[in-house]
């Protein structure tokens, strides 16, 4: 057994890769298919202004499932989860200001 020195390349904190069991992946895939069907169903209902928020909520749930299970963030380190969460917080702020801009415009009536 080699003696570790301060400049050694060996890492004591390295964790192995977690393999997600197949039944969990299957259930997540089925949930994604069900949410996709729900998206198509709600798109055909013509819900007016409520359609976009509902579509965003469903898409957010699907994105969280993909990131948590297929990308393995659920089983990854806390630092990676914080980095991804921070990115989504900034994305939400970006969407908020874009929506604020769109909804605060004054509707012009054509004079023609």
Backbone as a chain_set.jsonl record, in Angstrom:
{"seq": "XXXXXXXXXXXXXXXXXXXXXXXXXXXXXXXXXXXXXXXXXXXXXXXXXXXXXXXXXXXXXXXXXXXXXXXXXXXXXXXXXXXXXXXXXXXXXXXXXXXXXXXXXXXXXXXX", "coords": {"N": [[0.843, -1.167, 0.0], [0.646, 2.118, -0.958], [2.092, 4.995, 0.46], [0.333, 7.875, 1.329], [0.933, 11.146, 0.299], [1.13, 14.726, 0.81], [0.855, 15.933, -1.689], [-0.402, 14.02, -3.18], [-2.324, 12.373, -5.73], [-4.55, 10.943, -5.103], [-7.895, 10.714, -3.953], [-9.758, 11.083, -1.065], [-12.379, 11.759, -0.71], [-13.945, 10.953, -2.816], [-16.877, 9.786, -4.248], [-18.755, 6.945, -5.307], [-20.517, 6.394, -8.435], [-24.0, 6.607, -8.468], [-26.296, 4.171, -9.337], [-29.379, 4.291, -10.732], [-32.183, 2.406, -9.897], [-33.943, 0.245, -12.189], [-36.871, 0.023, -11.963], [-37.544, 2.523, -10.853], [-36.696, 4.323, -12.843], [-38.369, 3.464, -14.901], [-40.898, 4.127, -13.834], [-40.661, 6.901, -13.663], [-40.371, 7.532, -16.376], [-42.892, 6.707, -17.298], [-44.462, 8.541, -15.884], [-43.586, 10.89, -17.109], [-44.562, 10.46, -19.7], [-47.317, 10.451, -19.134], [-47.628, 13.078, -18.216], [-46.99, 14.423, -20.563], [-49.141, 13.628, -22.17], [-51.141, 14.888, -20.677], [-50.427, 17.54, -21.148], [-50.965, 17.764, -23.913], [-53.726, 17.262, -23.83], [-54.682, 19.449, -22.269], [-53.963, 21.508, -23.963], [-55.773, 21.321, -25.993], [-58.098, 22.186, -24.861], [-58.515, 24.912, -24.954], [-58.122, 27.105, -22.982], [-57.778, 29.797, -22.685], [-56.224, 32.603, -21.186], [-55.209, 31.14, -19.082], [-54.016, 28.923, -20.068], [-51.268, 29.127, -20.726], [-49.865, 29.453, -18.152], [-50.555, 26.93, -17.03], [-49.368, 25.182, -18.853], [-46.683, 25.883, -18.428], [-46.357, 25.076, -15.769], [-46.73, 22.286, -15.943], [-44.604, 21.688, -17.674], [-42.477, 22.46, -16.045], [-42.628, 20.59, -13.977], [-42.081, 18.261, -15.417], [-39.454, 18.846, -16.234], [-38.173, 18.925, -13.748], [-38.428, 16.25, -12.944], [-36.866, 14.966, -14.914], [-34.345, 16.113, -14.407], [-33.918, 15.337, -11.741], [-33.979, 12.477, -11.701], [-33.11, 11.248, -14.232], [-30.839, 12.756, -14.796], [-29.635, 12.445, -12.403], [-29.533, 14.173, -10.198], [-30.894, 13.973, -7.813], [-29.541, 12.114, -6.383], [-27.069, 13.175, -6.188], [-24.394, 15.404, -5.129], [-24.876, 17.97, -2.636], [-23.965, 20.478, -3.412], [-24.117, 20.507, -6.252], [-26.893, 20.377, -6.546], [-27.613, 22.825, -5.415], [-26.424, 24.61, -7.216], [-27.878, 24.075, -9.603], [-30.445, 24.774, -8.661], [-30.122, 27.495, -8.141], [-29.721, 28.444, -10.724], [-32.284, 28.03, -11.78], [-33.754, 29.741, -10.194], [-32.817, 32.237, -11.051], [-33.72, 32.031, -13.674], [-36.488, 32.071, -13.24], [-36.749, 34.676, -12.255], [-36.016, 36.067, -14.552], [-38.141, 35.289, -16.305], [-40.236, 36.46, -14.873], [-39.734, 39.253, -15.096], [-39.916, 39.514, -17.868], [-42.603, 38.786, -18.265], [-43.791, 40.81, -16.77], [-43.147, 43.003, -18.332], [-44.567, 42.419, -20.706], [-47.269, 42.256, -19.825], [-47.695, 44.796, -18.831], [-47.952, 46.571, -20.851], [-49.642, 49.055, -22.766], [-52.61, 48.637, -24.434], [-53.03, 49.422, -27.774], [-55.413, 50.952, -29.739], [-56.324, 50.628, -33.043], [-56.363, 53.303, -35.376], [-57.227, 53.137, -37.903]], "CA": [[0.0, 0.0, 0.0], [1.473, 3.313, -1.088], [1.868, 6.002, 1.482], [-0.195, 9.102, 0.75], [1.624, 12.381, 0.649], [0.269, 15.896, 0.678], [0.655, 16.214, -3.104], [-0.895, 12.809, -3.822], [-3.477, 12.541, -6.598], [-5.664, 10.14, -4.607], [-8.92, 11.505, -3.27], [-10.514, 10.338, -0.056], [-13.784, 12.166, -0.702], [-14.611, 10.527, -4.042], [-18.002, 8.864, -4.07], [-19.08, 6.205, -6.507], [-21.697, 6.808, -9.185], [-25.195, 5.892, -8.043], [-27.078, 3.63, -10.441], [-30.796, 4.339, -10.392], [-32.836, 1.134, -10.231], [-34.811, 0.28, -13.363], [-38.276, 0.356, -11.689], [-37.695, 3.962, -10.645], [-36.606, 4.956, -14.162], [-39.591, 3.127, -15.641], [-42.005, 4.919, -13.289], [-40.451, 8.3, -14.059], [-40.683, 7.6, -17.804], [-44.355, 6.657, -17.418], [-44.975, 9.828, -15.402], [-43.321, 11.875, -18.162], [-45.53, 10.218, -20.777], [-48.623, 10.9, -18.66], [-47.618, 14.543, -18.207], [-47.047, 14.856, -21.963], [-50.541, 13.468, -22.573], [-51.88, 15.957, -20.006], [-50.121, 18.774, -21.875], [-51.734, 17.736, -25.159], [-55.139, 17.372, -23.471], [-54.996, 20.824, -21.852], [-53.795, 22.403, -25.109], [-56.994, 21.236, -26.817], [-59.25, 22.725, -24.131], [-58.629, 26.35, -25.213], [-58.385, 27.68, -21.669], [-57.548, 31.243, -22.68], [-54.981, 33.074, -20.572], [-54.749, 30.163, -18.091], [-53.325, 27.838, -20.766], [-49.804, 29.278, -20.629], [-49.36, 29.049, -16.83], [-50.714, 25.487, -16.848], [-48.32, 24.536, -19.655], [-45.403, 26.105, -17.748], [-46.316, 24.243, -14.56], [-46.514, 20.9, -16.369], [-43.233, 21.604, -18.199], [-41.548, 22.54, -14.911], [-42.658, 19.294, -13.293], [-41.348, 17.314, -16.259], [-38.029, 19.182, -16.169], [-37.665, 18.499, -12.441], [-38.302, 14.792, -12.961], [-35.708, 14.603, -15.744], [-33.11, 16.488, -13.716], [-33.749, 14.584, -10.496], [-33.749, 11.045, -11.865], [-32.293, 10.887, -15.388], [-29.532, 13.41, -14.639], [-29.092, 11.959, -11.149], [-29.343, 15.213, -9.186], [-31.462, 13.539, -6.531], [-28.55, 11.294, -5.691], [-25.788, 13.854, -6.322], [-23.978, 16.209, -3.978], [-25.678, 19.146, -2.319], [-23.453, 21.612, -4.178], [-24.699, 20.468, -7.594], [-28.31, 20.732, -6.423], [-27.689, 24.267, -5.167], [-26.09, 25.294, -8.467], [-29.03, 23.961, -10.484], [-31.551, 25.544, -8.089], [-29.822, 28.91, -8.352], [-29.976, 28.732, -12.138], [-33.724, 28.123, -11.992], [-34.236, 30.96, -9.536], [-32.546, 33.332, -11.98], [-34.629, 31.861, -14.804], [-37.803, 32.547, -12.795], [-36.67, 36.146, -12.216], [-36.032, 36.489, -15.951], [-39.524, 35.145, -16.786], [-41.07, 37.432, -14.173], [-39.565, 40.567, -15.693], [-40.469, 39.458, -19.222], [-44.062, 38.817, -18.136], [-44.132, 42.148, -16.299], [-43.057, 43.878, -19.497], [-45.647, 42.118, -21.653], [-48.583, 42.547, -19.262], [-47.831, 46.202, -18.459], [-48.088, 47.395, -22.062], [-50.966, 49.625, -23.021], [-53.133, 48.153, -25.705], [-53.356, 50.512, -28.671], [-56.528, 50.697, -30.657], [-55.978, 51.148, -34.351], [-57.18, 54.423, -35.834], [-57.598, 52.926, -39.301]], "C": [[0.891, 1.233, 0.0], [1.09, 4.33, -0.028], [1.398, 7.292, 0.804], [0.618, 10.287, 1.233], [0.67, 13.546, 0.422], [-0.047, 16.197, -0.778], [0.1, 15.022, -3.865], [-2.159, 13.092, -4.632], [-4.698, 11.758, -6.11], [-6.624, 11.021, -3.823], [-9.661, 10.624, -2.28], [-12.005, 10.613, -0.144], [-14.553, 11.699, -1.933], [-15.701, 9.503, -3.737], [-18.268, 8.156, -5.385], [-20.342, 6.734, -7.165], [-22.886, 5.96, -8.756], [-25.961, 5.436, -9.277], [-28.539, 3.571, -9.995], [-31.437, 3.019, -10.8], [-33.831, 1.287, -11.381], [-36.268, 0.593, -13.027], [-38.509, 1.86, -11.46], [-37.644, 4.69, -11.986], [-37.849, 4.689, -14.994], [-40.755, 3.985, -15.161], [-41.877, 6.395, -13.654], [-40.781, 8.475, -15.538], [-42.194, 7.557, -18.033], [-44.994, 7.955, -16.946], [-44.751, 10.92, -16.451], [-44.275, 11.704, -19.341], [-46.926, 10.695, -20.382], [-48.692, 12.43, -18.649], [-47.627, 15.112, -19.622], [-48.466, 14.731, -22.494], [-51.412, 14.551, -21.933], [-51.642, 17.298, -20.688], [-50.931, 18.852, -23.165], [-53.217, 17.923, -24.87], [-55.506, 18.807, -23.096], [-54.832, 21.811, -22.999], [-55.045, 22.407, -25.986], [-58.227, 21.812, -26.135], [-59.494, 24.204, -24.397], [-59.021, 27.092, -23.942], [-58.151, 29.189, -21.597], [-56.218, 31.583, -22.039], [-54.413, 32.083, -19.561], [-53.915, 29.055, -18.744], [-51.806, 27.93, -20.611], [-49.278, 28.929, -19.239], [-49.478, 27.551, -16.571], [-49.633, 24.737, -17.626], [-46.949, 24.7, -19.0], [-45.28, 25.244, -16.499], [-46.034, 22.789, -14.921], [-45.086, 20.726, -16.885], [-42.204, 21.662, -17.071], [-41.488, 21.221, -14.152], [-41.885, 18.258, -14.097], [-39.853, 17.578, -16.21], [-37.432, 18.742, -14.84], [-37.496, 16.989, -12.368], [-37.068, 14.346, -13.753], [-34.411, 14.918, -15.011], [-32.87, 15.626, -12.479], [-33.339, 13.14, -10.749], [-32.835, 10.703, -13.038], [-30.917, 11.541, -15.332], [-28.889, 13.049, -13.308], [-28.891, 13.007, -10.074], [-29.908, 14.823, -7.832], [-30.429, 12.789, -5.703], [-27.159, 11.935, -5.717], [-25.491, 14.706, -5.094], [-24.873, 17.444, -3.818], [-25.236, 20.346, -3.144], [-24.04, 21.647, -5.585], [-26.179, 20.825, -7.561], [-28.487, 22.232, -6.208], [-27.402, 25.047, -6.445], [-27.273, 25.241, -9.436], [-30.208, 24.787, -9.966], [-31.341, 27.035, -8.308], [-30.082, 29.299, -9.799], [-31.472, 28.871, -12.394], [-34.336, 29.322, -11.288], [-34.001, 32.161, -10.451], [-33.416, 33.237, -13.226], [-36.027, 32.354, -14.45], [-37.825, 34.074, -12.724], [-36.722, 36.704, -13.632], [-37.451, 36.41, -16.524], [-40.436, 36.18, -16.147], [-40.959, 38.803, -14.825], [-40.057, 40.613, -17.139], [-41.992, 39.531, -19.188], [-44.532, 40.191, -17.671], [-44.111, 43.139, -17.45], [-44.243, 43.66, -20.436], [-46.999, 42.552, -21.09], [-48.76, 44.011, -18.867], [-47.953, 47.123, -19.67], [-49.52, 47.873, -22.225], [-51.413, 49.167, -24.399], [-53.552, 49.349, -26.545], [-54.487, 50.081, -29.581], [-56.198, 51.364, -31.972], [-56.915, 52.275, -34.758], [-57.609, 54.236, -37.286], [-58.968, 52.363, -39.439]], "O": [[1.775, 1.377, 0.844], [-0.079, 4.491, 0.322], [1.996, 7.741, -0.174], [0.943, 10.409, 2.415], [-0.439, 13.378, -0.085], [-1.141, 16.681, -1.07], [0.131, 15.02, -5.096], [-2.965, 13.946, -4.262], [-5.783, 11.912, -6.671], [-6.215, 11.948, -3.123], [-10.135, 9.543, -2.63], [-12.813, 9.796, 0.297], [-15.73, 12.033, -2.069], [-15.471, 8.499, -3.062], [-18.03, 8.714, -6.457], [-21.137, 7.433, -6.538], [-22.788, 4.735, -8.689], [-26.242, 6.241, -10.165], [-28.887, 2.9, -9.023], [-31.254, 2.563, -11.929], [-34.477, 2.325, -11.524], [-36.878, 1.38, -13.752], [-39.553, 2.395, -11.835], [-38.459, 5.577, -12.24], [-38.329, 5.57, -15.708], [-41.516, 4.512, -15.973], [-42.877, 7.059, -13.924], [-41.407, 9.465, -15.916], [-42.715, 8.292, -18.872], [-45.964, 8.421, -17.544], [-45.615, 11.772, -16.66], [-44.741, 12.689, -19.913], [-47.639, 11.277, -21.2], [-49.71, 13.006, -19.033], [-48.208, 16.171, -19.859], [-48.948, 15.624, -23.191], [-52.322, 15.073, -22.577], [-52.562, 18.108, -20.795], [-51.515, 19.891, -23.472], [-53.897, 18.661, -25.582], [-56.525, 19.326, -23.552], [-55.493, 22.849, -23.013], [-55.334, 23.403, -26.648], [-59.286, 21.917, -26.754], [-60.576, 24.707, -24.097], [-60.119, 27.639, -23.843], [-58.317, 29.786, -20.534], [-55.205, 30.938, -22.309], [-53.236, 32.179, -19.215], [-53.193, 28.333, -18.057], [-51.14, 26.919, -20.39], [-48.317, 28.166, -19.142], [-48.591, 26.961, -15.955], [-49.052, 23.776, -17.122], [-46.141, 23.77, -19.01], [-44.198, 24.734, -16.205], [-45.204, 22.135, -14.289], [-44.43, 19.732, -16.573], [-41.175, 20.99, -17.134], [-40.414, 20.789, -13.734], [-41.126, 17.469, -13.535], [-39.062, 16.636, -16.15], [-36.308, 18.241, -14.803], [-36.524, 16.5, -11.791], [-36.325, 13.465, -13.321], [-33.489, 14.104, -14.988], [-31.736, 15.231, -12.207], [-32.441, 12.629, -10.08], [-31.879, 9.946, -12.867], [-29.932, 10.948, -15.772], [-27.706, 13.324, -13.107], [-28.15, 12.767, -9.121], [-29.434, 15.307, -6.804], [-30.449, 12.832, -4.472], [-26.181, 11.306, -5.313], [-26.263, 14.716, -4.135], [-25.531, 17.883, -4.761], [-26.074, 21.157, -3.537], [-24.423, 22.714, -6.062], [-26.668, 21.508, -8.461], [-29.407, 22.837, -6.759], [-28.071, 26.042, -6.725], [-27.632, 26.26, -10.026], [-30.898, 25.434, -10.754], [-32.287, 27.756, -8.626], [-30.611, 30.379, -10.064], [-31.885, 29.748, -13.153], [-35.341, 29.861, -11.749], [-34.882, 33.006, -10.608], [-33.811, 34.264, -13.779], [-36.685, 32.989, -15.274], [-38.821, 34.695, -13.096], [-37.397, 37.702, -13.884], [-37.914, 37.358, -17.158], [-41.319, 36.721, -16.813], [-41.975, 39.45, -15.082], [-40.561, 41.642, -17.587], [-42.602, 40.247, -19.982], [-45.563, 40.681, -18.131], [-44.968, 44.019, -17.53], [-44.85, 44.623, -20.906], [-47.796, 43.155, -21.808], [-49.885, 44.43, -18.592], [-48.047, 48.34, -19.511], [-50.474, 47.182, -21.867], [-50.69, 49.294, -25.387], [-54.33, 50.191, -26.095], [-54.493, 48.973, -30.117], [-55.833, 52.539, -32.005], [-58.12, 52.208, -34.514], [-58.289, 55.1, -37.841], [-59.429, 52.127, -40.556]]}, "num_chains": 1, "name": "protein.A"}
